[in-house]
Amino acid sequence: MDNGTPETGAFFERDRAWHPKAFTPDYKSSVVRSPRRALLSLENSPGEITGPVFGHDMLNENDADLIHNFARPGESALGERIIVHGRVLDERGRGVSGALLEFWQANAGGRYRHKKDEYMAPLDPNFGGCGRTITDENGNYALRTIRPGPYPWPNGINDWRPAHIHFSIFGHGFAQRLITQMYFEGDPLIPLCPIVQTINDEAAVKQLVALFDKAHATPFDSLAYKFDIVLRGRRSTLFENRMEGN
Ligand SMILES: [Fe+2]
């Protein structure tokens, strides 16, 4: 059925070998974050499976334009201007409409607008670093931003995060929230990243890497990257909050 009714057909089991383990000591934070006890499966109740349904009317004009949504009038964020676009897909490759996407990232120098970020790179007064959009009827989305810079983090002695954008995807209920990170094709830091190294399968890593997409660049304005997100199924995108369990 492709008429917007909830999926009630075959259950697409997750491939446990595809997803990284929750406990991966080389990624230090996973030591305290990973569960110590066996997981429990809970039945969804109406509170988890109904509402909210997000609509385009809840968005502001510049919500998907990080170049301008925090900038002073007439100004724009510093950095390499890019478009990130793609589709949110279900396990059968069909577009998922009405999914709320939220994204957040560091500025071009690799610094977040966050009180706990003390990296020496300066804040950009015209860059806030977060935005949101909703997929259209075919599951398409697009945002404009600047390419974030890599940044060092206190894991090993000299560990750096590759340039990345954090994505959150909401379904039609509050329990249906998935979080992941998007990387950029060609970034030499990707294979060196302890978080990326928790993923055993090269194809699974590849799915987190947005491809350079010259065909969708806007002449004299922005380059483009393409990033599709697969919500379910054997080859779903890896989500940080779904490494184990459902
Ligand atoms: Fe980050």
Boltz pocket constraint, residues with backbone or C-beta under 6 A from the ligand:
constraints:
  - pocket:
      binder: B
      contacts: [[A, 106], [A, 161], [A, 164], [A, 166]]
      max_distance: 6.0
